[in-house]
Amino acid sequence: MVDITNKQCEICKIFSNSSRVKILLTLRNKPQTVSSIVKKTNLSQSVVSQHLAILRNKEIVEDSKEGSWITYKIKYPEIMDAFDIMRKVTKKIKGER
């Protein structure tokens, strides 16, 4: 039980960065290249690459090479279910104050 709890906390820490959240929301519906993510998030190429490396190392996203392009996608799409729940809770909390 402790191992899964620690892993869950580790994943939550990964999602506590707004740049990583923006990247994951961009990847929500389809795989994207770094340049596409940069355009959609208004983050710099170096920031996007840095956070994709973190997400890849933590097995949240995976990459694949298509010709000279590398595309990234969410490895476990169920992650977005957690995002949706957090968004609903956030809206409720914001509405209560």
Summary of the structure (lengths in Angstrom):
residues: 97
radius of gyration: 14.5
end to end distance: 35.3
largest distance: 50.9
contacts: 244
relative contact order: 0.14
helix: 64%
strand: 14%
